[in-house]
Amino acid sequence: MSSGCPTGPGSTPPIQIMGDNVFHVVTPLLESKAMSTLTGTTVFMKLDNVQPVGSFKIRGIGHFCQKLAEQGSKHFVCSSGGNAGIAVAYAAEKLGVSASILVPSSTPDMVVQKLKGYGCDVEVFGKVWDDANDQAHKLAKSEGWVYVSPFDHPLLWEGHSSIIQELKDSLPRKPGAIVLSVGGGGLLVGVVQGLRKVGWADVPIIAMETRGADCLNASLKAGKMVTLPDITSIATCLGAKTPAERALQCAQECPLISEVVDDQEAVRAMEQFLDDERMLVEPACGASLAAVYSGHIQRLQREGRLSSDLSSIVMIVCGGSSINLAQLKALKTKLGME
């Protein structure tokens, strides 16, 4: 398996089968007329929010969990702000393996109830993801139990790289740029590996974070791994205080532009996307969408940091399993937006 960085959409293909189990589906790739109009460039949406668990996480986590089950693991332990835990719970149920999910107190109750619906044990521990992660590592010392990282493992990255192969199978030519959200950086590393595999290593990546959960941007500015003092963003699914080391390496070595938006921009992008595409996604995904809706792509082109003649832009719509209308209203109230 390789890792690291490099020196026309059609109908949806059938379900992806891994072994005897169904984990992720090949998701639709659709043009967004609204975002294409705003950018003056064709914008395609890679809709991983329609995965069985509502986010891209099942690609890598499903792959990882199946490998662990094949090795005889009896119990999965995962720390999560939402999406990773849901993916582990789903994979565990499919594999017939028990699981414990550790979530921080910032996790919405709707997510906790969803996790319990898969039959796994759920423990609320600590204020932020890092607290829950410390507890998960302690529990994973039990015999037969194994820790499933939400973003930092080669098998995860390998699974996430499948998203690029799907783009290669659907697009008539390589895109001019790919926009994605960064939390711990697992999706970023998977995308980079996928680009390398299909010969698209020169495609620039626009890595979006929210202020207060911007560990990758802070690390890039410092030129080394940085741990944020706290997570202050509402985008709790981006809430890792330290990025994966491999994510920082990829960001330093590959054609990547790191951008940070505030929470209000992410929420406004969520609302606009709901109006334009009739899909509700969470703030972590809103960070990516804000690249277009708040004009960051357009600004980067004016500044000469991104080509003004892009063949297309692919927006990875990463997830929406941790949001509903009531939660959106609560976020707007918290941010003073209504």
KAHU-V83974 format. One record per helix or strand of 3 or more residues. SS is the DSSP state (H for helix, E for strand). FROM is the first residue (numbers start at 1). LEN is the number of residues. Records with the same first field share a line. If there is no record, write none. Layout:
SS->FROM-LEN / FROM-LEN
This chain:
E->29-3 / 43-5 / 75-6 / 98-6 / 121-4 / 145-3 / 177-5 / 204-7 / 256-6 / 313-5
H->33-7 / 48-3 / 57-14 / 83-13 / 109-9 / 129-11 / 154-7 / 162-9 / 186-13 / 215-8 / 236-3 / 245-9 / 263-15 / 283-11 / 296-7 / 325-10
